[in-house]
Amino acid sequence: MVEAAGRRLEELLLGPAAAQLGDGTVVIVPPGRLHRVPWALLPSLRERVVSVSPSASSWLRARETAPPPGGRQVLVRGPGLATGGAEVPELAARYRGATVLEYEEATVPRVLRELDGAGLAHIAAHGAFRADGPMFSSLRMADGPLIVHDFERLDRSPYRIILSCCDTARFASVGADELLGLVTALLPLGTAGVVACSSPVNDAAVVPLMGALHRGLGAGLSLAEALRDARGRCRRMRCIGPRGGRSAPSGRRELRRGRVRAGGG
């Protein structure tokens, strides 16, 4: 059924253009209502390097964004995750000099202070999207919600940010296809690439997926390349299905299908 849905989506959204994509990176700038499409489900895109951007100008700006000096890594683990955010200790072992914020240290003021100017940030937390007020969408920290407006207090948002949280790839459309949400708030502040999420994945499957993603980054791949390879590895390992995952019990972090936003980092 999932495979059939992917084929049908491709027929509807790409049609004959699917045969004209060439061999390079695919950059998709969809209208607002199509931003939640699981593009990697489409057969012609499943093994491709794909970036999704809110606008062509956002993609170009991200491509031209230079990484900050030093390249600090920041790892954040919010409360109440079903696996306890198990990828964060594994990533801490990979990034020996990283700042790790977890338990009572993962407060909104401390997280913002460490994120400012970081080269790479990974946040594992519960997320909530507010369709009635997208700038009040949030990530749950130890002392309460970290809202989109809070990120606007940063002098420079992380160069690369991986949001292992639910609903972080959701937007609200306003006006002539203007989009409001967490990703659109980060891009003007210095972020070149975001891994955000858009369809359910078993919480336990997040750990190998994130591990594979970071191994790709360590090998010098871009965010988009590393995510493509991580998805392929997890499909072969059967930690995620062809759609990107399978549903899990309620009360867990509901990670959504990962996709890279903007420049691909």
C-alpha positions in Angstrom: 0.0 0.0 0.0 2.8 2.4 0.9 4.7 1.6 -2.3 1.5 2.2 -4.3 0.9 5.5 -2.5 4.4 6.6 -3.4 3.8 5.8 -7.1 0.5 7.6 -7.1 2.1 10.7 -5.5 4.8 10.7 -8.1 2.2 10.5 -10.9 0.3 13.4 -9.5 3.2 15.7 -8.4 5.9 15.0 -10.9 4.3 13.1 -13.8 6.7 13.0 -16.8 9.1 15.4 -15.2 10.3 12.4 -13.0 12.2 11.1 -16.0 14.0 14.4 -16.6 15.6 14.9 -13.1 19.1 14.0 -14.2 21.7 12.7 -11.7 22.3 15.7 -9.4 20.8 16.9 -6.1 17.1 17.6 -6.3 15.9 20.8 -4.8 12.1 21.1 -4.2 10.4 24.4 -3.5 6.8 23.4 -3.2 3.7 25.6 -2.5 2.6 25.8 1.1 0.1 23.0 1.0 2.7 20.5 -0.3 5.4 21.1 2.3 4.3 18.0 4.3 4.6 15.7 1.3 7.0 12.8 2.1 9.1 13.4 -1.0 11.5 10.5 -0.3 8.5 8.2 -0.6 8.4 8.9 -4.4 10.2 6.1 -6.3 12.3 8.5 -8.4 13.5 10.4 -5.3 13.9 7.5 -2.8 17.7 7.0 -3.5 18.3 10.7 -4.4 19.8 13.5 -2.5 16.8 15.8 -1.9 16.5 19.2 -0.2 13.2 21.0 0.4 13.2 24.8 0.8 10.5 27.3 1.7 11.6 29.5 -1.3 14.3 29.7 -3.9 15.8 32.8 -2.2 16.1 30.8 1.1 17.9 28.0 -0.7 20.3 30.4 -2.4 21.0 32.3 0.9 21.6 29.0 2.7 24.0 27.9 0.0 26.0 31.0 0.5 26.1 30.8 4.3 29.6 30.2 5.6 30.1 27.9 8.7 31.1 29.7 11.9 34.6 29.6 13.2 35.3 26.8 15.6 32.4 24.6 14.6 31.1 23.8 18.2 28.7 20.9 18.6 25.7 21.1 20.9 23.6 18.0 21.9 20.3 18.5 23.7 18.1 15.9 25.3 14.6 17.0 26.4 12.5 15.3 29.0 9.9 12.5 28.7 11.2 10.7 25.6 10.2 7.0 25.3 13.8 6.0 24.6 15.2 8.6 26.9 16.7 10.3 23.8 19.1 7.4 23.6 20.9 8.8 20.5 22.3 11.7 22.5 24.8 9.6 24.7 25.9 7.8 21.5 26.5 11.1 19.8 28.3 12.5 22.8 30.8 9.6 22.5 31.3 10.6 18.8 31.7 14.3 19.4 34.1 14.2 22.4 34.2 18.0 22.8 30.5 18.6 22.4 28.4 20.5 24.9 25.7 18.1 26.2 22.6 19.5 27.8 20.2 17.0 29.4 18.0 16.5 32.4 17.9 19.7 34.5 20.6 21.4 32.4 18.4 21.4 29.3 16.7 24.7 30.2 15.5 27.2 27.7 18.1 29.9 28.6 21.0 27.5 28.7 20.0 25.8 25.4 19.7 29.1 23.6 23.0 30.3 25.0 24.8 27.2 23.7 23.0 27.1 20.4 24.1 30.6 19.5 26.8 30.4 16.9 27.2 26.6 17.1 28.4 24.7 14.0 26.2 21.7 14.6 23.2 21.2 16.9 21.2 18.0 17.6 18.0 18.4 19.6 16.0 15.3 20.8 12.8 16.5 22.3 9.0 16.5 22.2 7.7 19.1 19.7 4.4 20.7 19.3 3.1 22.7 16.3 0.5 25.5 16.8 -1.5 25.9 13.6 -3.3 28.9 15.2 0.0 30.5 16.1 3.0 28.9 14.4 5.5 31.2 16.0 4.4 29.7 19.4 5.2 26.1 18.2 7.7 24.6 20.7 10.2 22.1 21.8 9.8 20.8 25.3 12.8 21.5 27.6 13.3 20.8 31.3 11.8 24.1 32.4 9.1 24.4 29.8 8.6 25.1 26.1 11.3 26.6 23.8 9.2 28.5 21.3 10.0 29.7 17.8 10.1 33.3 19.0 12.9 32.3 21.4 15.1 31.3 18.5 14.9 34.9 17.1 16.9 36.0 20.1 20.0 34.3 18.8 22.7 36.4 17.2 23.4 33.4 14.9 21.5 30.2 14.8 23.4 26.9 14.4 25.0 26.4 11.0 23.5 22.9 10.9 20.6 21.8 13.1 19.1 18.3 13.4 15.6 18.4 15.0 14.8 14.9 16.3 11.4 16.1 17.3 7.8 15.9 16.1 6.2 18.5 13.9 9.4 20.6 13.3 8.9 20.5 9.5 5.3 21.9 9.7 4.4 25.4 8.5 1.4 27.6 8.4 0.7 29.4 5.1 -0.1 33.1 5.3 -0.7 35.6 2.6 0.7 34.7 -0.9 2.3 31.4 0.2 4.4 32.9 2.9 5.3 30.2 5.4 5.7 30.5 9.2 7.3 27.9 11.4 10.5 26.9 13.1 12.6 26.3 9.9 11.6 29.6 8.3 12.7 31.3 11.5 16.1 29.7 11.6 17.2 30.2 8.0 17.6 34.0 8.1 19.6 33.7 11.3 22.5 31.8 9.8 21.3 28.2 9.5 22.4 26.6 6.2 20.6 23.2 6.6 18.0 21.7 8.9 16.9 18.1 9.2 13.3 18.3 10.3 10.4 15.8 10.3 7.1 15.2 8.7 5.7 11.6 9.1 5.6 9.0 12.0 8.6 6.9 12.8 9.0 4.4 15.6 10.9 6.1 18.4 13.3 3.2 18.8 14.2 3.5 15.1 15.4 7.0 15.6 18.6 5.9 17.3 20.2 3.9 14.4 18.9 6.5 11.9 20.5 9.4 13.8 23.7 7.4 14.3 23.9 6.7 10.6 23.2 10.4 9.7 26.0 11.6 12.0 28.4 9.0 10.7 27.8 10.4 7.2 28.5 14.0 8.4 31.7 12.7 10.0 32.7 11.3 6.6 32.3 14.8 5.1 28.9 14.4 3.5 26.4 17.2 3.4 23.2 17.0 5.5 21.2 15.9 2.4 23.7 13.3 1.4 24.1 12.0 4.9 20.3 11.7 5.3 19.9 9.9 2.0 22.5 7.3 3.0 21.1 7.0 6.6 17.6 6.2 5.2 19.1 3.6 2.8 21.1 2.0 5.6 18.1 1.8 7.9 15.9 0.4 5.2 18.5 -2.4 4.6 18.7 -3.0 8.4 14.9 -2.9 8.6 14.9 -0.3 11.3 12.6 1.8 9.1 10.2 0.7 6.4 9.9 2.0 2.9 7.8 4.9 4.0 10.3 5.9 6.7 8.9 4.0 9.6 6.0 2.5 11.4 3.8 3.8 14.1 4.6 3.4 17.8 2.7 3.5 21.1 1.1 6.7 22.3 3.0 8.8 24.8 6.3 8.6 22.9 8.2 11.2 21.0 6.6 11.2 17.6 9.5 11.8 15.3 8.4 12.7 11.8 10.1 11.6 8.6 13.3 13.5 8.2 14.0 15.8 5.3 16.6 18.4 4.8 15.4 22.0 4.5 17.1 24.8 2.6 20.7 24.5 1.4 21.3 20.9 2.4 24.2 21.9 4.6 
